Amino acid sequence: MILWLDDAEASNGSLTGGKGASLARCRRLGLPVPDGFCVTTEAFLAATRSDAVDGQTNSMLPLPPGCESALLDAYDRLGRPAVAVRSSGTDEDGRETSLAGQHDTVLGVSGAAALLDAVRTCWASAFNERAAEYRRRRGVAEAAPIAVVVQRMVEPTVSGVLFTRDPVAGAADTAVVSASYGLGESVVSGLVVPDVFRLSASPPRIVSRTLGSKETRMDQGPQGVVTTRVPVADRNRLCLDDDQLLRLLEVGRRLEEYYGCAQDIEWALCDGEVVLLQARPVTAFAGRVGSAAPRSMRARAEELIRADVAEHLPCPYPLDLRAAHRLVEAVAALLSRAGFNPPAPEALLQGDADGVIRLHASLPPQRLWRLTRLPAVVGRSLRHDPGRWPQEEAAIRRSLTRLTRCIDRCTEADSATLLRLLDETVDAAAHVLHDRYRNYLVPLTVNRAVTMRLTAMAGLGDGVQEEDLYRDLSYVTAAANAGIARLAERVHALGLERRLLRDGPEPFLDELDAAPAGHRFHAELHQFLDDYGARAGSPYLAFSARSWRERPEDLIGLIAAQLRGMSASARERTEIEPRNRPAVLQDVAARLPAPLRRRWYRSVARQRALHVGREGTLYLIEEFFFQARRVMAEIAGRLVAGGVLEQAEDVVLLYDAEVRRALTLTAEVELTSLVDRRKNARARAREAWRRSCGATEAAGSVDSRPAEGLVLRGLPSAVGRARGRARVILGPRDFGRLSAGEVLVCPFTDPSWTPLFSLAAGVVADAGGPLSHAAIIAREYGIPAVLGADGATARIRDGEPIEVDGSAGVVTLLMPEMSGPSVMADESMGDANGDLG
């Protein structure tokens, strides 16, 4: 059951798996591979035969007879060092499928007991959801047997990945190296922005060097792997020199020549020498634009699901999961009535014991005959009168008021009443979301198509955007934005502007009542918060989001940004002035045949009414979630009082079921160690979420050009070009940092970000696309936007001069002398679309 990497049979992949067989062959080639052995697939098969496996195998498969002693004997022979324990499936590292990252690796394993547990963990990963989903997409029927590779841990100064062929361009004569300090897990898992080098194979030379931020490193410590900060001096220099790069290139050349195909190689630099940790064939290239094979309808639908969820649920916390399931269930109910077979909420969004939540956008099989229901469901949606929104809003607000009165007295409520209030509030939000889709989003999608078709028939399809039709419309987001502008004007008029811009939002609020006229502004601020204060960043995250009422300093940051824009002597961009609505309506009507003019005016009126309802329903969802957080705050306070939690804010790291059990069985539950573990896993959780939403290295590809530097690609979402300094805004607490004429670089946006668009010269976002909130608002403000530029917030540094080309979907880092202000509108404004969520 044990084979050493130097054994002749170790290169047999059916015994040692793809990874183990590859390492054995590399050692036979004389390449520097750390010493080690494999627990063969025979041990795995014996273990699974001795325990019922139903696809949900627990992580403690029993070691078959004789395996434990053989494994520990091999560990003794190795010298009982700290080891890396890696899964090696027989279907891994092939030319068609790699299963890269789908099975588990355990680093820094020391001691016999830890080694035995690590082997069982690797075995169990054959059945995890991640690997099962990968196989399903690849058409692989079932999990293949797994071997386990056990190797002496190396202590690298630098490590990383080498692709012997550029994975983005697919160029046969260009290799790409990503490198950072410490263990390679930092690079492989995307936990750092590495240095990136492009090398030419013939003749061997370095083509380009791109400095990464390399903020942290992972190293083997006495108790396992530890993460530390990298000193600033090391961050600001390249971690590899030319000689080391050329030696890596030679290793890659030998492997590619041996295997006859491009190789993906993990390596480490130990005491100045290159060490080979893993090599596999490159199974896919991103290719050039337009080279991708046609995707199936199912693949396109799954991609839409990933994009929509990534934008609306950015990295949820464990406590958000049940509410997210309830929202998905509300939309799924509508889809089911229409004949679709949507994924179950619990299958779509899954969390593990470490609080890591992943998206599994896998569509179940669809039955086409059921889609005969679709026309009837859409027809009912189209018959809904959007002009009834004021009455519908009043009815929903009556329900909200009733719940709010109960929640006002929640300190007197028992545990069962608190949980009932919590469920009622989340259910009410889900009901509003259901009606939002049925009565407003579905009809808006159809009506938009009619409206834009009429503009095309008038010969103005490229010159009229959907947002042109909403410019003078009164709806909740527009009213909130106007209210923020009025508050900014009041700060200026009351002589408080200098204090705010000097001290910042939090000190300004703390000292507001002591300032002259501060109490007058305080009263107006509270009135605004009563009217619009439920607005939150990430409105669909029920418990981890925070509204302006809960964190008014975020609102004050927006006001500070508005004031800087008002006081700027000139915008650093040229406005693209949109035509006003009457001119748009008349222009289109004048060009249409007489029979279509009335239809045009009716279509525009209906679309405006639908837009009001779309915006209003979202804000009411935020109001209900604000009340849900009030209930949860009471629950968290009781858990702290009972000694279950150390801090009330830690409740977001618990799943709903854990909160309920802790509330009802306080004396029997202690959650501080679990919370600490999940806190430590948050960086991994963010990366796992990002990857499960489809983020990849190729999606935000980086090219290095000697004259221009970084080039990042995303989706063209609002046309035009603009230059300005990048301002990286990661959340509402950063809002006050944006100045007029800067380019907003952010993970995503939602309605609470809207006021920033009046200041920004352009927008770049990690997530989103032409249908997302950021695209809609960018088009409304006439600024270019590149969305879905995966990794933009990590790769673009604060203050760097960049150019945003919203027509091509490209962001370019400029040399300082090229960074003068400039905005150019393309002649073609492209198609204008609205969001669907």
N, C-alpha and C positions, 0 to 999 in steps of 0.2 A: 503493500500500500504506500510505500515511500520510494521515490526515485530522486536521486541527486541530479542536478542540472548537467553534470559531467557524464552521467550514465548514458549508454548508447540508446536505450529505449526512451529517454527523456524527450527526444525530438518527435515522438509519436503523439500527435495532438489528441488522439482518442483517449490517451492515458493522462496527459498533463495539460490538456486544454490549449487554446490558441496562444495564450500569453506564455505559459510554461514552455511549450514547444519552441516558440520564437526565441526565448532567452537561451534555451539549450543550444539551438543552432548558432546563435550569436557567440556563445562561448566556444563552440567548435571552430568558428571562423577566427578565433583569437581576439575577439573584441572584449573590452574591459567590462564584464558583467559581474556584479557582486556574487559571492558564493552563496549557495542555498540549495533547497530541495523542494520537491513537490509532494503533496498528499494527493494521490492519484484519484481519478474518477471512480475507481473500484471501491474506495472507501466511501465516497458520496453515495454510490448506488446501494451499497450495503446498509448505509445509514437510513436512506429513504425507504428501503424495503422493510426496515424494522419499525417504522413509524408511519402511520397513515398520513398521506400527503393529499390534500384536497385543494391545493392552490393557495392556502392560507397557513402554510406550515409555520409552527412557532420557531423561534430562533434558537432553540436548544435541542436540535436533533441529537440523538444519542450517538456516541462514537461506537462503531461496531467492534466486536471482539478483536483484540490484538492491535487495534489502531492506536489507542492511547499510548501504549508502551513503545510502539514503533516510532510514533511521533516524538515522544520525549527523548528516546534514544538518539534520534537524529538531531534534536535540539542540543543535547549534551555534546554530540560530536561537533556541532557548529560552534560550541564554546559558550552557549547560553547568553548570547549578546541580546541587545535590543534588536528586534526584527520588524520588517515590513511583511504583512500578511495580505496577499492579494488573491482575489477570485480569478479563476482562469477557466472560463466555460469552453466547451468544445466547439461552440458556435461563435466564439469571440475572435476578433482580430483576423477575420477572413477578408477576401477581396470584395465580397458583396456586402457583408455586414460586419460592423466592428463591435457593437454593443458597448462602445466607449462610455464609461461612467455609469453604466446601468447596474453593474454588480458592485459589491462592497469591497473596500480596501481598509485595512486597519493598520495604522502606522504606530511606531514606537512601542511595540508589544514587548513586555519584559516579564519573565517568570512563566512557570509551567501552566498555572491556572489560567492566566491571561491568554496564553497561546492557544489552549484548548477552546476557550470561549471565542477567540478570534476566528478559528477554523470553522466553528459552528455558525458564526455570523456570516461568513462568506458562503457557506452552503445555503443558508436560509435566503440569501439575496437572489438565488435562482428563481424564487417565487414572488419577489416583491412586485408592487404595482408598476414601478418604473420600468423594470425589465419586461414585464408582461405587455405594457403598452408599446414599448419599442418593437417587440416581436410582432404584435398585432399589425402595426403599421407596415412592417416589412413582410407580412404574410408568412411568418414562421409559426407553425402550429403549436408547439409546446416547448417548455424549457429543456435545454440540453444538459447533460451531466456537467458538473463543475469539479475541477481540480483546484487545489489551493497552493500558491507559490509562497514559500517562506524564505526570505533572504535577509542577510545581515543588513541592518540599517546603515546608510551612509550619512556622513555629516558634511553636506556640501556648503561651500561658500556661496555658490551660484548654481541655479538649476533652471530647467525650462523645457521647451518643446522645439523640435526642429521638423519642419515639413520640407522634404526634399524637392517638392514642387509647390509653387505658390498656390494655396488652396482657394484663393479668390479668383485670380486670373487664369490659373491652370497652366501657366507658362512652364514648359519642360526645362528651361535653362535657368530658372530662378528658384532659389530656396529661401525660406523664411524662418527666422529664429525669434522666439519670444523668450525672454530671460528675466529673472529677478533673483533677489538674495534668498538664501536658505533653501528649504525643501521645495520641491517642484509642485506640491499641492497648491501653493499660492497662485501659480500660473495656471495649472490645469483646471482648478475650480473657479478661476476668474476672480479671486479675492484681491488681486492687485492689478494696477495698470503696468504691464511689464515694459522693458525696453524691447523694441522691435527692430530687427536687422533684416535686410534683404540682400542676398548674396547671389552672385553669378557663378555658375558651375564651370563655364568654359569661356575665358580662362578664370580660375578661381580668384574672386575679388569681392570686396564689400561694395554693394551698390548704394545702400542708404542706411542711415542710423536714425532711429526715432527714440528720444528719451521718454521713458515712462515715469510715473510718479513714485512707484515702488514704496508705498508708505509703510507697509508692514512686512514681516518675514516670519516664517515658521521654522523652528529648529527642534531637534531632539533634545529634551531635557531629562533630568533624573526620574521624573514622574510621568514622562510621556512627552507628546509634542506641545510646545508652547509657542505663543504668538507674541512678538514684540514690535515696537516701533523702530523703523530704520532711521538712523541719524540723517539730518538734513543734508550734510555734505555728501553722504553716499547716495541719497535720492537724486542729487543734482549732477551725478556723473554716470556714465554708461557702466554697466556691471561686467561687460566683456570687452577684451581688447581684440585687435585684428588677428593676432596669432591664435587665440583661443577659438575665434569664429572659424578660421580656416581649418583648424583641427576637427571641429564639429562637422564642417562641410565634408571632410574626407571620410569621416565615419558614415555620414549619410550616403556618400557616393558608393562606398563599399557595400552597404546594405541594399541600395537600390539595384546595384549591379547583380548582387546575389539573388534577390527576389524577382528581379525583372519588372518592378513597378514602383511607383512613388511610395515613400515611407513617411509615417508619422512616428517620430522618435522622441521619447522622454529621456533626458540625460541629466547628469549632475557634474559639477566641477569640484573635485575633492583634492586638496593639496596640489592644486594646479593641473591635475590630470582629469581628462574626460572619462566619466563612468556612464555606461549604457544601462538604463533602467527598464526600458520597454521599447519595442518596435512593432509596428503593425502597418499593413497596407493602408493607403489613403483611399477610402471608399467613395468619396464624393467631392466634387469641386463646385464652388459657387458659380463659376463661369461668368461670362460677360452678360450684360443686359440683353435680354431677348433670346438667350440661348437655352433657357430652361425648357424642359419637356412640358407638354400640356398637363395640367393637373386635373384630377377627377373632380366631379361635382362635390363628392364627399370631402375630398381634401380641401377644396375651397371653403366649404362650410365650416370645417374644423378650424381653418385659419381665421375665418371671421369670428368664430367663438373666442379663440385665443386673443385676438386683437381687442375685442370688445371687453372681455373680462380683465385683460391686462390694464386697460385704461381706467375702468370703473372700480376695480378692486386692487389698487396697488399695494402689494405685499401685506395681506391681511394678517392680523394677530390671531392667536387661537380663539379669543373670545368673540371675534367677528364671524367665526365660521358658521355657527348655527343660524344667525341672522342672514348671512349670505345664502345659505341653503334655502331659507324661507323665501328670499327674493327670487332665487332661481326657480323654485317650485311655482311661484305665482306666474312667471313668464312661461314656464313649461306647461302649465295647465292650459294656457291659451294656444300654445303650439299643438298640444295634443288634440284639442277640439278641432284644430284646422287640419288634422290628419298626419302631422309629423310625429316621429318617435324620438323625442328629445332625450338626452342623457339624464339619468337620475341625479338630483343635486348632490347626493352623497358620493356618487361616482365621479362627478365633475370636479368637485373640490374636496380634497382629502388632506387630513393632517396626521402627523405621526407623533410619537411619544415625546419628541424633543420640541414640539410646537412648530415644526416645519410644515408649511402648507404648500401643496402643489396643485396645479391645474392639470386635469386629464381631459383634454378636449376631444374625446373619442365618441363619435356618433354611433349609436346602435344601428342595426340594420333597419332600413326604411321599407315600408310596404306601399308601393305606388298606388294601389287601389284605394288606400285610405285618404289620399290627397284629393279625392273627389269631394271631400268636405270643405276644402280650402275656399272655393268661391263663395259658399254660403257664409263662412265666418268673416271673410273680407267684406262681403256685401253688408253684413250687419254693422261692421265697423264704419263703413262708408255712410251708412244711414244715420249714424250718430251726429247730432247737431252740436258743433263746437261752440256755437253761441250760447249754449247752456252752461258754459264753464262757471260763470259767477254763481249760479244756483248750486252747482255741484261743489264748488269750493266752500260755500256757506255751510252745506251739509257736513262736509268733512271737518270743517273747523268746529262745528258743534260737537262732533265726536272727540276732537282733540281737546276742546275745553273741558268736557266731562272727564276725560282721562287725566288732564292736568290737575283738576281739583282733587282727584283721588291721590295723585302723586304728591301734591302739596302736603298731604297728611301722612306720607309714607313712613315717617319716623315713628308713628304710632302703630304701624301695621305689623302683623306677625309674618313669619317667613313665607307661609303659604300664600298670603295676600300679596307680598312683594313679588313672588314668582308669577302669580296670576297677572298682576299689573304689567310685568315685564313682557309676558307672552302677548297680552292684549295690544300693547304698544307696537311691538314688532309685527304682529299680524296686521295691524292697521296700516303700517307702512307698506307691507307686502300687498295689501288690497289696493292701495293707491297706485303702486307700481303696475299691477295687473290692469287697472283702468287706464293708466298712462299709455300702455302699449295698445290696448284694445281700442280706445276712443280717440287717441291723439297720434301716436307714433305710426301705427299701421296706415290710417287715413292720410297722414302727412306724407308718407312715402309715395303713396299713389298720387296724391294731389300735386306733389312736387314734380313728378314726372309729367303730368298734364301741363303745369305752368311752364316748365322749361321747354317742353315741346312746342308750346305756342310761341315762346320767345324765339325759338329756332325757326319756326315758320315765318316769323316776322323779319327774319334775317338778322336778329340781334342776339342769337344764342351765346356768342362769345363775349358780348358786351354787357349782359345782365346777369347779376349774381342773385341767388336766393336772398342773401342778406340785404340787398337793396330794397327789398319789399318790407323790411321790418324796421327801417331806420327811425320813423316817427311813431312807432308803435309803443303803447304803454303795457308793459308786462313786468313781472316781479324782478327779473335780473336787471332790466333797464332802470327800474325805479331804484333798486339798491345802488347801482352805479351812480345814478344822479344824486342820491343821498350822500354817498361818499364824497362826491365833488363839492356838494354844499357844505359838508363838514370841513373839508379842506379850506374852503373860502371863509368859514367862520373862524377857524384857527388863525388864519391870516388877519381877518378883520379885528379879532380880539387881542392881537398882539402876542399870540402864543407860538407863532411859527418858529421864531429863533430858538426858543426853549426846546421845542420838539426836535428840530433838526440838530441841535447841539447835544442834547442829552439822550435821545433815542426813546423808543416807545415805552418801555417799562418804567424808567425813572420819570418820564413825563406824566404817566398815569399816577404814579405814587405821589407826586408832588402837585397834582393838578388843582386840588381844592385850595392849596396855599397860594396859588398864583393869582394875580389880578384877573378878574373875569373868568377864572377857572371854573367856578361853580356854575356859571352860565353855560359854558361849553359842556360841562358834565351832564347837565340836564338834557341838552340836545343830543348828546351821545347816547344817553340811556333811552331816549325816545326812539332813536334809530335802531338800537339793539332790540327794543320791544317789537319793532316792525320787521326787521330783517336779520336779527342776530342769530338765527338758527343756521345761517349759511356757514358751511364747513368745507375745509379742504377734504377731498375724498368723501363726498356725501353718502356713498353707499357702504362705507365702513362704519357699521352701526356704533361700535364702541371705542375704537382706537382713534377715530377722527375727533377733532375739537372745533366747536363753532366759535363765532365771534363773541357770543355771550360768555362762553367759558374761558376764552383767551382773548380779551379785548385788545391786548397788545398787538395781535395780528392785524386787526382792523386799523389800529393807529399806525402800524407800519405802512399800510396802503395809503393812508392819509399823508404820511411823510413823503412817500414816493410821488403822490399827486402834487404836493407843495414844491418839490424839487422841479417837477415838470413845469409848474406854473411860473416859477421864478427863473427858469432858464431863459437866457436872452434869445435863444433861437433853438428850435429842434434840430438835432443833428441828422435829420433826414428830410427829404422833400415829400410832403403829403401827396398821396394819390387821391385826389378829391372825388368821391363818388357822386354820381348824379343824384338829385333828390328824388323821392318816391313819385311825386306827380309827374316829373319829367319822364321817368321810366315807364309809368303806366301809359302816358299819352304817346310816347314814342312807339311802344309796342302796338297799342291800339290803332294808331294811324297807319301802321304797315300791314295790319291784318285785314282780310276780307271782312266786309260788314257782318256776315252771319257769325263770325268768330269773336267779334269784339265783346259782345255781352258775355260770352263764355269766359273770355279772358278776365273781365272784371269780377265775375263770380268766383273764378278760380283763385284770384289773388285775395279776395275778401275771405274766402274759406281758409286759405293757407295762413293768413295772418291770425285768424281765430284759433286755428290748430296750434300755431306757435305759442300763443298766450297760454293755452292749456298745457302744452308740453312743458313750458317753463314753470308754470304754477304747480303742476303735480310734483315736479322734482323738489321744489321748495317745501311742499307739505311733507314729503318723505323726510326731509331734513328736520322739520319740526317734530315729527314723531320720534325720530332717532335721538333728538336732543332730550326728549322726555324719557326715553329708554335709558339714556346715560345717567339721568337723575336717579332713576330707580337703582341702577347698578352702583352708583356712588354710595347709596345707602347700604346696599348689600356689602360692598367692599369695606365700608366703615365697620360693619358688624364683624366681618372676618378678621380685621385688624384687632378689634377689641377682644375677640376670642382667641387671639394668638395664632390664628391660622396663616395670616399674612403679616409681613413686616411693614409694608407700605400699601396704601389703598390703590395707588396707580399700578401696582403689580398684578391687579386682577385681570388685565388684558392678556396676560400670559397663560391664563387658564382657559380650558374649554368649558362650554356651557354646562355640561354634565358634571364637571369637577366643581364648578361654582355651586351648583344645586346641592351636591352631596356635602360640600363643606358647610353650606348654610344650615342644612338640616341636621348634620352630624358633627357639629363644631368640635366637640370634645374628642372625637375619634380621628380627626384629620390634622395633618401637619404638612404644609405645602411649600415651605420656604426652600427646601433643597431642590424641589422640582422647579420652582420659579427661578432659582439661581442657574440651574442647568439650561433652562430655556432662554434666559438672558444671554448666557454665553453662546447659545446657538443662533442668535438673531442674525449675525452676519451671514452665516450659512443659510438661514431661512430666507433672507433677502435674495441671495444668489440662486437658491433652489427655485424660488418663485419666479424669478426673472427667466431662468432657463426653461421652466415648465410652460411659460407663456410664449416660448418660441425664440427667445433671444439667443443668438449665436455670434461667434466671432465674425462670420461672414456677413451677418446682417448689418453690422455697422462697420464695414471694412475700412481699413486704414491704408492709404497709400502714402508714400513719402516722396515728395517732389523737391528737388534742390531749391527751386525758386519760390515755392509756395508753402512748403511744409505740409501739415495735416490736411488730408481730404477725407471727409466723412460723408457717407451716402445714406439717405433716407428716402422718404416718400414725398414727392412734390405735392404740397397741400395748399399753398396760397402763392400766387405768382408774383414775380418781381425779384429784384436783387437789392440787397442792402449791406452796407459795411458799418461796423461799429465794434466797440469793445464788448467782449462776452461778459455777461453777468450771470453766474451760475446760481440759480435760486432753487433750493431743494425742497422748500416748504414754506408755509405761511410766515414762519418766524424770520424768513429772509426777505420778505416783501419790501421792507424799507430800504434795502440796499440797492434797488434798481434806480438808475437815473435816466433822464431823457436821452434818447439817442443810442442807448446801449442795446445789445442783442440779448433777449431773454433766452437762457439755456436752462431747461427744466426737465424733470422726469415725465411730467404729464401736466395737464391743466384741467380745471373744472370751473364752474361759474364764479367761485370765489376769487379766481385769479384774473377775472376780466378787466378790472381797472388798470392792471399793469400793461395791457395792450395799448393804452393811450400814450404810454411813454416809450415803449420798445420800438426799435428800428426794425426788428425782425424776431422770429421765434424759431428755436430749435428744441425738439423734445425727444426723449428716449422712446416714448410710446406714442400711439395715435396714428392717424392717417387722414385722408381727405374728408372723411365723414365725422371726425371727432370735434370736440368742443374747441380745441385750439385752432383748428383749421377754419371753423365757422367764424370765430371772433377775429382771427387774423385777416380773413377776407373782408369782414365788416369794417375793420380799421385800415384796410388797404396796405398791410405790411406783409412781406414774404414769410413763408413758414415752411420748414423742412421737419417733418414728423416721422416717427418710427426710426429715428437715427440711433439705433441701439448703442448704448455706451457713451452718448454725447456728454452727459454730465460728468463722467469719469475722465474722458479723453480731452475735453476742452477745459482749459484752465481759466480761472477767474481773471478777467482783465485782458486776456489775449485779444488782439485785433483779428476779427474774422469777417468773412463775406458769406452771406446767406443767399443762395440762388433757389428761390422757391419754385421756379419753373422747372429746373432740372433735378431738384432734390439733392443738392450738393452744398456742403459747408466746407469752406476753405480757410485755413489759417494763413493770414497775411503777414508779410514782412512789415516791420514798423513803418517804413517809408511808403507802403502801399495802403495804409489804413485810413486815408481821408474819408470823410462822410460821403456817402453816395447811395442813392436809391433810384432804381430804374424800373419802370413798369414795362412788362412785356406787351407787345402789341396784342397778343391773344391772351384774354383773361382766363381761358380754360373753362371747364365745367364747374359749377358751384353746387355743392351738395351739403346737406345737413346731417347731423348725427342721428343715430337710431336708438340711442340709449339714454 
